[in-house]
């Protein structure tokens, strides 16, 4: 996997895709998801809850040193995904 260039907070990703964000402290994410899990609306594995709680970043400096050029930035990737 190759990470896009740049980072993108959840607030900006939500703005790009036109969705509202409901910020919760990390301790409340399990509490917020539990009713949806009980109602069988969603079933989020623990690793997805971790991403929602803390976000994810990848160091892509090794790819850049080899001359790798990105077609999209991280924000551009989210925008292209939203448009598709």
Backbone bond lengths (Angstrom), bond angles and torsions (degrees), N, CA, C in turn:
res aa  C-N    CA-C-N  psi(-1)  N-CA   C-N-CA  omega(-1)  CA-C   N-CA-C  phi
1 X - - - 1.444 - - 1.517 109.57 -
2 X 1.293 115.88 142.95 1.456 122.02 177.16 1.521 107.54 -121.47
3 X 1.312 116.13 126.34 1.464 120.73 179.22 1.519 109.53 -83.04
4 X 1.301 116.24 143.11 1.451 120.89 175.14 1.513 111.10 -64.35
5 X 1.301 117.21 165.55 1.451 121.82 -179.01 1.520 109.76 -83.05
6 X 1.326 116.34 132.39 1.457 121.61 179.23 1.516 111.56 96.55
7 X 1.326 115.10 166.47 1.460 120.01 177.06 1.521 108.78 -118.26
8 X 1.316 115.60 162.98 1.454 120.37 -174.31 1.518 109.19 -146.06
9 X 1.330 117.83 114.21 1.459 119.09 177.16 1.529 111.01 -67.71
10 X 1.336 115.70 155.83 1.470 120.14 179.42 1.527 111.44 -54.36
11 X 1.332 117.44 -37.58 1.467 120.13 -178.05 1.529 110.97 -60.16
12 X 1.317 117.44 -40.73 1.464 120.55 179.03 1.518 111.45 -73.27
13 X 1.327 117.88 -38.50 1.470 120.28 177.52 1.529 109.52 -61.84
14 X 1.312 117.15 -43.15 1.471 120.77 178.39 1.526 111.18 -63.08
15 X 1.331 116.85 -40.68 1.464 120.41 178.33 1.525 111.08 -63.12
16 X 1.324 117.75 -40.46 1.470 121.42 -179.55 1.517 110.95 -63.19
17 X 1.326 117.08 -42.80 1.473 120.02 -177.47 1.523 112.59 -87.92
18 X 1.339 116.68 0.14 1.454 120.45 175.57 1.519 114.39 74.36
19 X 1.314 117.24 33.77 1.469 121.57 179.74 1.519 109.90 -118.43
20 X 1.322 115.24 151.51 1.458 120.62 176.32 1.517 109.62 -80.65
21 X 1.298 115.13 150.79 1.452 121.36 178.07 1.517 108.12 -115.48
22 X 1.325 114.84 137.12 1.449 121.02 177.19 1.521 108.12 -115.73
23 X 1.333 116.87 93.68 1.459 118.52 -176.83 1.524 111.68 -67.76
24 X 1.317 115.46 135.46 1.458 122.90 177.10 1.523 108.82 -130.90
25 X 1.312 117.86 145.23 1.455 118.50 170.82 1.531 109.13 -62.18
26 X 1.324 118.52 148.65 1.467 120.41 -177.01 1.525 114.60 -51.78
27 X 1.308 117.75 -34.10 1.471 119.77 -178.70 1.524 113.15 -68.73
28 X 1.324 117.43 -21.01 1.461 119.70 -176.81 1.526 114.20 -93.73
29 X 1.327 118.21 -3.95 1.463 118.63 -177.62 1.531 111.70 -64.33
30 X 1.317 117.68 -41.87 1.467 119.93 178.09 1.529 110.22 -62.72
31 X 1.325 116.83 -42.77 1.454 121.95 179.04 1.532 110.94 -61.25
32 X 1.324 117.43 -39.80 1.459 121.59 -178.42 1.524 111.97 -71.47
33 X 1.309 117.57 -32.81 1.462 121.67 -176.64 1.532 112.06 -83.97
34 X 1.312 117.90 -25.97 1.466 121.02 -173.14 1.530 114.17 -56.94
35 X 1.336 120.93 -44.64 1.476 118.91 177.35 1.528 112.91 -61.12
36 X 1.325 116.77 -35.51 1.470 120.05 177.99 1.519 110.99 -68.68
37 X 1.322 116.47 -34.68 1.462 121.01 178.23 1.537 110.09 -69.47
38 X 1.332 116.11 -44.01 1.473 120.81 179.73 1.526 110.31 -62.40
39 X 1.325 116.98 -39.64 1.465 121.33 179.21 1.527 112.21 -77.76
40 X 1.328 116.95 0.66 1.467 123.29 -179.60 1.539 112.94 59.49
41 X 1.334 115.41 31.03 1.465 120.82 176.05 1.517 109.94 -81.88
42 X 1.336 116.23 -40.84 1.462 121.42 177.23 1.518 109.31 -139.94
43 X 1.297 115.05 157.78 1.461 121.24 173.40 1.522 107.50 -138.28
44 X 1.314 115.89 91.66 1.462 120.79 -177.75 1.515 110.69 -89.98
45 X 1.325 117.27 123.58 1.466 119.77 174.92 1.531 110.15 -68.22
46 X 1.331 116.91 157.94 1.470 120.74 -177.35 1.529 114.24 -54.71
47 X 1.327 118.03 -34.56 1.465 119.27 -178.81 1.527 111.75 -67.40
48 X 1.320 118.14 -30.92 1.466 120.83 177.32 1.528 109.64 -71.93
49 X 1.331 116.94 -40.07 1.465 119.58 175.48 1.526 110.33 -60.24
50 X 1.311 116.89 -37.41 1.460 120.71 177.85 1.527 111.09 -63.04
51 X 1.315 117.41 -42.15 1.470 121.18 177.61 1.526 109.98 -63.79
52 X 1.328 116.94 -42.56 1.463 120.07 178.65 1.528 111.63 -64.26
53 X 1.314 116.09 -36.66 1.465 120.25 -178.91 1.519 112.43 -72.08
54 X 1.310 117.10 -46.86 1.463 120.55 -167.31 1.522 114.77 -118.60
55 X 1.323 118.61 -8.14 1.453 120.61 -177.62 1.524 111.46 77.24
56 X 1.307 116.34 -175.58 1.461 121.25 -177.71 1.518 108.02 -149.32
57 X 1.284 117.00 138.90 1.464 122.09 175.34 1.522 108.07 -139.73
58 X 1.313 115.97 148.46 1.451 121.80 -178.78 1.524 108.63 -130.35
59 X 1.310 116.21 134.61 1.458 121.27 176.44 1.525 108.82 -83.10
60 X 1.315 116.43 114.18 1.464 120.08 -178.49 1.527 112.29 -108.68
61 X 1.322 117.04 17.74 1.463 120.15 -176.73 1.529 112.57 -63.01
62 X 1.328 118.27 -31.90 1.472 120.19 178.74 1.527 110.84 -64.27
63 X 1.321 117.06 -38.04 1.471 119.90 177.75 1.521 110.63 -66.54
64 X 1.322 116.51 -41.41 1.465 119.64 -179.92 1.522 111.38 -64.35
65 X 1.337 117.50 -37.84 1.474 120.47 179.68 1.524 111.62 -63.70
66 X 1.313 117.90 -27.14 1.464 120.15 179.31 1.526 112.05 -81.76
67 X 1.332 116.52 -4.53 1.457 120.02 -179.41 1.522 113.38 97.17
68 X 1.323 116.73 3.96 1.463 120.33 178.98 1.520 109.40 -60.40
69 X 1.317 116.62 133.82 1.465 122.09 178.47 1.523 108.44 -117.96
70 X 1.298 115.08 133.39 1.460 121.11 -177.95 1.519 111.06 -86.16
71 X 1.319 115.88 138.85 1.453 119.82 174.69 1.525 109.60 -75.96
72 X 1.338 116.35 -36.09 1.457 121.99 -179.40 1.527 109.91 -129.32
73 X 1.320 115.88 148.49 1.458 120.34 167.63 1.531 107.05 -78.20
74 X 1.317 117.05 176.36 1.460 119.47 176.94 1.525 110.03 -60.56
75 X 1.329 117.41 -46.27 1.471 120.78 178.26 1.528 110.52 -63.03
76 X 1.326 117.35 -39.86 1.464 120.97 178.07 1.518 112.46 -64.54
77 X 1.318 116.77 -34.59 1.460 121.33 177.34 1.517 110.71 -65.36
78 X 1.337 116.66 -45.88 1.466 120.30 178.52 1.528 109.77 -62.87
79 X 1.321 117.20 -41.62 1.460 120.81 178.95 1.532 111.26 -63.32
80 X 1.331 117.68 -45.00 1.466 120.98 178.70 1.529 110.85 -62.38
81 X 1.329 116.49 -40.42 1.466 120.61 177.76 1.530 110.06 -63.16
82 X 1.335 116.85 -44.96 1.461 120.56 -179.25 1.528 111.38 -63.04
83 X 1.314 117.12 -37.60 1.468 120.44 -179.91 1.524 112.63 -71.00
84 X 1.329 116.65 -27.82 1.455 118.96 -178.56 1.516 110.02 -78.92
